[in-house]
Amino acid sequence: MSYSNQHRCWVEIDLGALERNLGRIRDNLPQGVRYVAVVKADAYGHGVHQTASRLMQANADAFAVANVEEGARLLEIARGWPILVLGPVLPEEENALIQLGLVATVSSCEEAIRFSESAGNLGQTLDVHVKIDTGMGRLGVWHEEATRVFQTIASSENLRLRGIYTHYSDAVESPEFTREQRARFVQAVRAAGLEDRNDLLIHADNSAGTEAFDRNNPFNAVRVGLLQFGVTQYPSSVFHSVSIEPVFRFFTRVGLIKSLPAGTPVSYGRTYVTKERIRTAILTAGYGDGIPTAASNRGEVLIRGQRCPILGRVTMDQTVVDVTKVENLEVGEKAVIIGRSESSEITVSEFSRWTDSIPWEVFCSVTKRVPRLYSTARK
Ligand SMILES: *Cc1c(COP(=O)(O)O)cnc(C)c1O
């Protein structure tokens, strides 16, 4: 796949790898566990229509998005699929939520009552999942107070309980706290007498999921985002041995090659000064594309398999790298920001460390200016 003669900066998305990743994650889950594909923020910047279509072909069971607008966009291609809205719904969004048939998250009795009234006014029924706060301190009803929310929903004719979930705050770093969260959740579900309701989706695990699926707990679904997009960084996860393929590659090109004498400052603020005569390449991408200024004097790109350090500040449209080691380099050649070049590789995780960021944020930071190009082959 080569588009390097058409763009200054671009992302290549391998939909075949996405499909295989879903298959492998599934193979590592017990039979019958449902797969909720998380495709919020335009599918982590991968393009929701293209990726969700492929995830459907790969037998995802349901989708999750951040808000009503994202749900509406996904519905353009996913009519009939369950779509869970993970975020809180603003009053102005309620009618659209109900009319579109999206599934709402309920975190309080007040929300349940609001949704029930709006659904009643429209003469419709709204499907909901109750979210339980077990130690994230964000959405969800506090686990010791969940019973009232279940009662409010049960007593409403316009709301139909379809699932229960929680979210872990520290699954990567702290298996102990995650176990505590899991126990609080199971306790809350049992207290409400709902642990045997096979018609409900009961879920907690995201990509960092840990040991959720023994016979003694009620979990029957996972919510996977990052892992399906090819990023693994979870030693404690049940998925740690799954061989996940990269889906996302990020490229730019060499716009100019030049030599600088020793003692020359490079880029705004003169934060880098050459120590000897060097050869530099000016790349045709900058923070306006998704190379954050945090990568200034820290990050690298790959050109012909060689690691080329970023010199000085990343600017909006251009980035300067040291190409002294790269022989016979020509203007127009490809530089890899994230991905492989010969035997070298820069992963999303490595890139995120240079930029004091996290892989999710790296995906979300690639801007609108950057075209996403899809390879569809199954291989
Ligand atoms: C984003 C999100 C997920 C997916 O998390 P990953 O770590 O990307 O797998 C799951 N659940 C909730 C509530 C989320 O907001």
Ligand as a Chemical Component Dictionary entry (heavy atoms), coordinates in Angstrom:
data_LIG
# 
_chem_comp.id                   LIG 
_chem_comp.type                 NON-POLYMER 
_chem_comp.pdbx_formal_charge   0 
_chem_comp.three_letter_code    LIG 
# 
loop_
_chem_comp_atom.comp_id 
_chem_comp_atom.atom_id 
_chem_comp_atom.alt_atom_id 
_chem_comp_atom.type_symbol 
_chem_comp_atom.charge 
_chem_comp_atom.model_Cartn_x 
_chem_comp_atom.model_Cartn_y 
_chem_comp_atom.model_Cartn_z 
_chem_comp_atom.pdbx_ordinal 
LIG C1 C1 C 0 -13.563 4.426  26.320 1  
LIG C2 C2 C 0 -14.283 3.491  27.199 2  
LIG C3 C3 C 0 -14.075 2.101  27.102 3  
LIG C4 C4 C 0 -13.035 1.489  26.184 4  
LIG O1 O1 O 0 -11.790 1.532  26.824 5  
LIG P1 P1 P 0 -10.472 0.966  26.131 6  
LIG O2 O2 O 0 -9.459  1.090  27.201 7  
LIG O3 O3 O 0 -10.184 1.822  24.961 8  
LIG O4 O4 O 0 -10.752 -0.450 25.761 9  
LIG C5 C5 C 0 -14.846 1.275  27.882 10 
LIG N1 N1 N 0 -15.770 1.787  28.737 11 
LIG C6 C6 C 0 -15.978 3.107  28.881 12 
LIG C7 C7 C 0 -17.004 3.593  29.854 13 
LIG C8 C8 C 0 -15.246 4.007  28.129 14 
LIG O5 O5 O 0 -15.452 5.321  28.286 15 
# 
loop_
_chem_comp_bond.comp_id 
_chem_comp_bond.atom_id_1 
_chem_comp_bond.atom_id_2 
_chem_comp_bond.value_order 
_chem_comp_bond.pdbx_ordinal 
LIG C1 C2 SING 1  
LIG C2 C3 SING 2  
LIG C2 C8 DOUB 3  
LIG C3 C4 SING 4  
LIG C3 C5 DOUB 5  
LIG C4 O1 SING 6  
LIG O1 P1 SING 7  
LIG P1 O2 DOUB 8  
LIG P1 O3 SING 9  
LIG P1 O4 SING 10 
LIG C5 N1 SING 11 
LIG N1 C6 DOUB 12 
LIG C6 C7 SING 13 
LIG C6 C8 SING 14 
LIG C8 O5 SING 15 
# 
